[in-house]
């Protein structure tokens, strides 16, 4: 996920896919995806708004 944000696949303000989409893409547990979202949020890469994660910065 981090590489997709850094690589510009998602631009600032884009809604990210749901946990289920990432779950299917990466074949890892939902809790792992949620933890990744939490880590990216703590790093300042994501902002959570109404249960959606939005990419916030890509510098």
Biopython code that builds the backbone (N, CA, C, O; Angstrom):
import numpy as np
from Bio.PDB.StructureBuilder import StructureBuilder

atoms = [
    (1, "UNK", "N", (0.822, -1.189, 0.000)),
    (1, "UNK", "CA", (0.000, 0.000, 0.000)),
    (1, "UNK", "C", (0.866, 1.252, 0.000)),
    (1, "UNK", "O", (0.605, 2.199, -0.742)),
    (2, "UNK", "N", (1.896, 1.249, 0.836)),
    (2, "UNK", "CA", (2.775, 2.407, 0.915)),
    (2, "UNK", "C", (3.403, 2.703, -0.436)),
    (2, "UNK", "O", (3.475, 3.858, -0.855)),
    (3, "UNK", "N", (3.857, 1.661, -1.113)),
    (3, "UNK", "CA", (4.481, 1.854, -2.426)),
    (3, "UNK", "C", (3.475, 2.401, -3.437)),
    (3, "UNK", "O", (3.847, 3.192, -4.304)),
    (4, "UNK", "N", (2.222, 1.998, -3.343)),
    (4, "UNK", "CA", (1.206, 2.534, -4.243)),
    (4, "UNK", "C", (0.968, 4.013, -3.974)),
    (4, "UNK", "O", (0.787, 4.791, -4.910)),
    (5, "UNK", "N", (0.965, 4.407, -2.712)),
    (5, "UNK", "CA", (0.805, 5.827, -2.383)),
    (5, "UNK", "C", (2.014, 6.625, -2.851)),
    (5, "UNK", "O", (1.882, 7.681, -3.470)),
    (6, "UNK", "N", (3.186, 6.100, -2.541)),
    (6, "UNK", "CA", (4.422, 6.778, -2.925)),
    (6, "UNK", "C", (4.603, 6.834, -4.430)),
    (6, "UNK", "O", (5.107, 7.819, -4.969)),
    (7, "UNK", "N", (4.192, 5.779, -5.099)),
    (7, "UNK", "CA", (4.379, 5.684, -6.542)),
    (7, "UNK", "C", (3.384, 6.496, -7.354)),
    (7, "UNK", "O", (3.511, 6.584, -8.575)),
    (8, "UNK", "N", (2.399, 7.087, -6.697)),
    (8, "UNK", "CA", (1.461, 7.936, -7.408)),
    (8, "UNK", "C", (0.253, 7.219, -7.984)),
    (8, "UNK", "O", (-0.514, 7.812, -8.744)),
    (9, "UNK", "N", (0.071, 5.947, -7.632)),
    (9, "UNK", "CA", (-1.128, 5.252, -8.108)),
    (9, "UNK", "C", (-2.364, 5.956, -7.574)),
    (9, "UNK", "O", (-3.372, 6.083, -8.269)),
    (10, "UNK", "N", (-2.272, 6.411, -6.330)),
    (10, "UNK", "CA", (-3.333, 7.221, -5.736)),
    (10, "UNK", "C", (-2.792, 8.621, -5.549)),
    (10, "UNK", "O", (-1.657, 8.802, -5.108)),
    (11, "UNK", "N", (-3.590, 9.598, -5.879)),
    (11, "UNK", "CA", (-3.166, 10.985, -5.711)),
    (11, "UNK", "C", (-3.846, 11.575, -4.479)),
    (11, "UNK", "O", (-4.866, 11.053, -4.029)),
    (12, "UNK", "N", (-3.291, 12.662, -3.925)),
    (12, "UNK", "CA", (-3.891, 13.258, -2.729)),
    (12, "UNK", "C", (-5.381, 13.531, -2.928)),
    (12, "UNK", "O", (-5.796, 14.123, -3.925)),
    (13, "UNK", "N", (-6.171, 13.085, -1.953)),
    (13, "UNK", "CA", (-7.611, 13.270, -2.011)),
    (13, "UNK", "C", (-8.376, 12.087, -2.566)),
    (13, "UNK", "O", (-9.598, 12.029, -2.435)),
    (14, "UNK", "N", (-7.680, 11.137, -3.189)),
    (14, "UNK", "CA", (-8.348, 9.947, -3.713)),
    (14, "UNK", "C", (-8.881, 9.088, -2.580)),
    (14, "UNK", "O", (-8.244, 8.958, -1.535)),
    (15, "UNK", "N", (-10.049, 8.503, -2.790)),
    (15, "UNK", "CA", (-10.549, 7.494, -1.857)),
    (15, "UNK", "C", (-9.824, 6.194, -2.160)),
    (15, "UNK", "O", (-9.688, 5.796, -3.316)),
    (16, "UNK", "N", (-9.369, 5.553, -1.125)),
    (16, "UNK", "CA", (-8.705, 4.277, -1.304)),
    (16, "UNK", "C", (-9.742, 3.162, -1.368)),
    (16, "UNK", "O", (-10.854, 3.317, -0.864)),
    (17, "UNK", "N", (-9.384, 2.044, -1.982)),
    (17, "UNK", "CA", (-10.307, 0.908, -2.021)),
    (17, "UNK", "C", (-10.626, 0.417, -0.607)),
    (17, "UNK", "O", (-9.920, 0.740, 0.348)),
    (18, "UNK", "N", (-11.677, -0.350, -0.493)),
    (18, "UNK", "CA", (-12.098, -0.880, 0.803)),
    (18, "UNK", "C", (-11.106, -1.926, 1.314)),
    (18, "UNK", "O", (-10.256, -2.427, 0.578)),
    (19, "UNK", "N", (-11.250, -2.232, 2.588)),
    (19, "UNK", "CA", (-10.436, -3.278, 3.197)),
    (19, "UNK", "C", (-10.595, -4.580, 2.416)),
    (19, "UNK", "O", (-9.626, -5.314, 2.224)),
    (20, "UNK", "N", (-11.815, -4.867, 1.968)),
    (20, "UNK", "CA", (-12.073, -6.103, 1.237)),
    (20, "UNK", "C", (-11.298, -6.168, -0.075)),
    (20, "UNK", "O", (-10.816, -7.232, -0.463)),
    (21, "UNK", "N", (-11.178, -5.035, -0.754)),
    (21, "UNK", "CA", (-10.414, -5.010, -2.016)),
    (21, "UNK", "C", (-8.943, -5.272, -1.737)),
    (21, "UNK", "O", (-8.315, -6.072, -2.431)),
    (22, "UNK", "N", (-8.382, -4.605, -0.726)),
    (22, "UNK", "CA", (-6.982, -4.852, -0.376)),
    (22, "UNK", "C", (-6.797, -6.290, 0.105)),
    (22, "UNK", "O", (-5.787, -6.922, -0.206)),
    (23, "UNK", "N", (-7.763, -6.811, 0.859)),
    (23, "UNK", "CA", (-7.720, -8.189, 1.339)),
    (23, "UNK", "C", (-7.596, -9.149, 0.159)),
    (23, "UNK", "O", (-6.778, -10.069, 0.185)),
    (24, "UNK", "N", (-8.399, -8.937, -0.863)),
    (24, "UNK", "CA", (-8.359, -9.794, -2.050)),
    (24, "UNK", "C", (-7.063, -9.621, -2.834)),
    (24, "UNK", "O", (-6.504, -10.595, -3.338)),
    (25, "UNK", "N", (-6.590, -8.389, -2.936)),
    (25, "UNK", "CA", (-5.389, -8.094, -3.714)),
    (25, "UNK", "C", (-4.140, -8.688, -3.089)),
    (25, "UNK", "O", (-3.313, -9.276, -3.786)),
    (26, "UNK", "N", (-3.998, -8.540, -1.780)),
    (26, "UNK", "CA", (-2.770, -8.953, -1.105)),
    (26, "UNK", "C", (-2.863, -10.314, -0.426)),
    (26, "UNK", "O", (-1.853, -10.839, 0.042)),
    (27, "UNK", "N", (-4.058, -10.890, -0.368)),
    (27, "UNK", "CA", (-4.262, -12.212, 0.234)),
    (27, "UNK", "C", (-3.712, -12.292, 1.653)),
    (27, "UNK", "O", (-3.044, -13.258, 2.022)),
    (28, "UNK", "N", (-4.003, -11.265, 2.437)),
    (28, "UNK", "CA", (-3.657, -11.255, 3.858)),
    (28, "UNK", "C", (-4.931, -10.987, 4.645)),
    (28, "UNK", "O", (-5.956, -10.629, 4.066)),
    (29, "UNK", "N", (-4.873, -11.158, 5.952)),
    (29, "UNK", "CA", (-6.043, -10.972, 6.788)),
    (29, "UNK", "C", (-6.523, -9.526, 6.834)),
    (29, "UNK", "O", (-5.754, -8.583, 6.645)),
    (30, "UNK", "N", (-7.798, -9.387, 7.086)),
    (30, "UNK", "CA", (-8.384, -8.037, 7.188)),
    (30, "UNK", "C", (-7.734, -7.230, 8.304)),
    (30, "UNK", "O", (-7.543, -6.021, 8.173)),
    (31, "UNK", "N", (-7.399, -7.896, 9.393)),
    (31, "UNK", "CA", (-6.753, -7.175, 10.500)),
    (31, "UNK", "C", (-5.381, -6.644, 10.077)),
    (31, "UNK", "O", (-4.953, -5.591, 10.549)),
    (32, "UNK", "N", (-4.698, -7.360, 9.199)),
    (32, "UNK", "CA", (-3.406, -6.895, 8.676)),
    (32, "UNK", "C", (-3.598, -5.630, 7.837)),
    (32, "UNK", "O", (-2.812, -4.688, 7.933)),
    (33, "UNK", "N", (-4.641, -5.618, 7.023)),
    (33, "UNK", "CA", (-4.933, -4.442, 6.201)),
    (33, "UNK", "C", (-5.282, -3.257, 7.089)),
    (33, "UNK", "O", (-4.811, -2.143, 6.863)),
    (34, "UNK", "N", (-6.102, -3.499, 8.094)),
    (34, "UNK", "CA", (-6.478, -2.409, 9.010)),
    (34, "UNK", "C", (-5.259, -1.872, 9.751)),
    (34, "UNK", "O", (-5.143, -0.665, 9.963)),
    (35, "UNK", "N", (-4.364, -2.749, 10.141)),
    (35, "UNK", "CA", (-3.128, -2.323, 10.809)),
    (35, "UNK", "C", (-2.268, -1.492, 9.857)),
    (35, "UNK", "O", (-1.668, -0.499, 10.267)),
    (36, "UNK", "N", (-2.207, -1.895, 8.597)),
    (36, "UNK", "CA", (-1.452, -1.114, 7.608)),
    (36, "UNK", "C", (-2.063, 0.272, 7.453)),
    (36, "UNK", "O", (-1.337, 1.264, 7.387)),
    (37, "UNK", "N", (-3.407, 0.352, 7.393)),
    (37, "UNK", "CA", (-4.066, 1.657, 7.331)),
    (37, "UNK", "C", (-3.700, 2.495, 8.549)),
    (37, "UNK", "O", (-3.410, 3.685, 8.421)),
    (38, "UNK", "N", (-3.711, 1.886, 9.719)),
    (38, "UNK", "CA", (-3.391, 2.618, 10.956)),
    (38, "UNK", "C", (-1.960, 3.127, 10.940)),
    (38, "UNK", "O", (-1.687, 4.253, 11.355)),
    (39, "UNK", "N", (-1.051, 2.295, 10.459)),
    (39, "UNK", "CA", (0.355, 2.707, 10.395)),
    (39, "UNK", "C", (0.546, 3.858, 9.405)),
    (39, "UNK", "O", (1.260, 4.817, 9.696)),
    (40, "UNK", "N", (-0.089, 3.761, 8.246)),
    (40, "UNK", "CA", (0.030, 4.828, 7.250)),
    (40, "UNK", "C", (-0.609, 6.120, 7.752)),
    (40, "UNK", "O", (-0.129, 7.212, 7.448)),
    (41, "UNK", "N", (-1.678, 5.998, 8.511)),
    (41, "UNK", "CA", (-2.305, 7.177, 9.110)),
    (41, "UNK", "C", (-1.346, 7.815, 10.113)),
    (41, "UNK", "O", (-1.181, 9.035, 10.119)),
    (42, "UNK", "N", (-0.718, 7.010, 10.953)),
    (42, "UNK", "CA", (0.229, 7.515, 11.950)),
    (42, "UNK", "C", (1.433, 8.181, 11.293)),
    (42, "UNK", "O", (2.017, 9.108, 11.854)),
    (43, "UNK", "N", (1.803, 7.710, 10.106)),
    (43, "UNK", "CA", (2.932, 8.286, 9.368)),
    (43, "UNK", "C", (2.542, 9.559, 8.617)),
    (43, "UNK", "O", (3.396, 10.238, 8.046)),
    (44, "UNK", "N", (1.241, 9.878, 8.621)),
    (44, "UNK", "CA", (0.786, 11.090, 7.944)),
    (44, "UNK", "C", (0.420, 10.906, 6.487)),
    (44, "UNK", "O", (0.196, 11.885, 5.776)),
    (45, "UNK", "N", (0.355, 9.666, 6.033)),
    (45, "UNK", "CA", (0.034, 9.407, 4.630)),
    (45, "UNK", "C", (-1.449, 9.285, 4.379)),
    (45, "UNK", "O", (-1.901, 9.457, 3.248)),
    (46, "UNK", "N", (-2.215, 8.992, 5.414)),
    (46, "UNK", "CA", (-3.650, 8.809, 5.252)),
    (46, "UNK", "C", (-4.411, 9.665, 6.244)),
    (46, "UNK", "O", (-3.916, 9.998, 7.321)),
    (47, "UNK", "N", (-5.626, 10.012, 5.854)),
    (47, "UNK", "CA", (-6.539, 10.722, 6.737)),
    (47, "UNK", "C", (-7.836, 9.938, 6.742)),
    (47, "UNK", "O", (-8.327, 9.538, 5.686)),
    (48, "UNK", "N", (-8.387, 9.718, 7.910)),
    (48, "UNK", "CA", (-9.612, 8.941, 7.990)),
    (48, "UNK", "C", (-10.800, 9.888, 8.131)),
    (48, "UNK", "O", (-10.815, 10.761, 8.998)),
    (49, "UNK", "N", (-11.782, 9.704, 7.275)),
    (49, "UNK", "CA", (-12.981, 10.539, 7.315)),
    (49, "UNK", "C", (-14.176, 9.658, 6.999)),
    (49, "UNK", "O", (-14.224, 9.027, 5.943)),
    (50, "UNK", "N", (-15.116, 9.613, 7.886)),
    (50, "UNK", "CA", (-16.341, 8.815, 7.728)),
    (50, "UNK", "C", (-16.068, 7.391, 7.256)),
    (50, "UNK", "O", (-16.658, 6.913, 6.286)),
    (51, "UNK", "N", (-15.173, 6.738, 7.955)),
    (51, "UNK", "CA", (-14.826, 5.347, 7.705)),
    (51, "UNK", "C", (-14.180, 5.104, 6.341)),
    (51, "UNK", "O", (-14.082, 3.955, 5.910)),
    (52, "UNK", "N", (-13.746, 6.143, 5.663)),
    (52, "UNK", "CA", (-13.001, 5.992, 4.418)),
    (52, "UNK", "C", (-11.601, 6.549, 4.651)),
    (52, "UNK", "O", (-11.423, 7.506, 5.404)),
    (53, "UNK", "N", (-10.642, 5.964, 4.022)),
    (53, "UNK", "CA", (-9.289, 6.481, 4.102)),
    (53, "UNK", "C", (-8.996, 7.259, 2.828)),
    (53, "UNK", "O", (-9.288, 6.812, 1.719)),
    (54, "UNK", "N", (-8.422, 8.411, 3.015)),
    (54, "UNK", "CA", (-8.108, 9.266, 1.875)),
    (54, "UNK", "C", (-6.609, 9.509, 1.861)),
    (54, "UNK", "O", (-6.020, 9.824, 2.895)),
    (55, "UNK", "N", (-5.986, 9.366, 0.694)),
    (55, "UNK", "CA", (-4.560, 9.677, 0.642)),
    (55, "UNK", "C", (-4.403, 11.168, 0.866)),
    (55, "UNK", "O", (-5.164, 11.974, 0.331)),
    (56, "UNK", "N", (-3.429, 11.518, 1.645)),
    (56, "UNK", "CA", (-3.284, 12.907, 2.072)),
    (56, "UNK", "C", (-2.015, 13.550, 1.560)),
    (56, "UNK", "O", (-2.035, 14.698, 1.116)),
    (57, "UNK", "N", (-0.922, 12.832, 1.616)),
    (57, "UNK", "CA", (0.322, 13.444, 1.144)),
    (57, "UNK", "C", (1.168, 12.415, 0.421)),
    (57, "UNK", "O", (1.229, 11.251, 0.817)),
    (58, "UNK", "N", (1.782, 12.835, -0.586)),
    (58, "UNK", "CA", (2.607, 11.926, -1.378)),
    (58, "UNK", "C", (3.943, 12.561, -1.714)),
    (58, "UNK", "O", (4.382, 12.514, -2.863)),
    (59, "UNK", "N", (4.586, 13.148, -0.732)),
    (59, "UNK", "CA", (5.886, 13.778, -0.994)),
    (59, "UNK", "C", (6.981, 12.982, -0.363)),
    (59, "UNK", "O", (8.151, 13.348, -0.469)),
]
sb = StructureBuilder()
sb.init_structure("model")
sb.init_model(0)
sb.init_chain("A")
sb.init_seg("    ")
for serial, (resi, resn, name, xyz) in enumerate(atoms, 1):
    if name == "N":
        sb.init_residue(resn, " ", resi, " ")
    sb.init_atom(name, np.array(xyz, "f"), 0.0, 1.0, " ", f" {name:<3s}", serial, name[0])
structure = sb.get_structure()
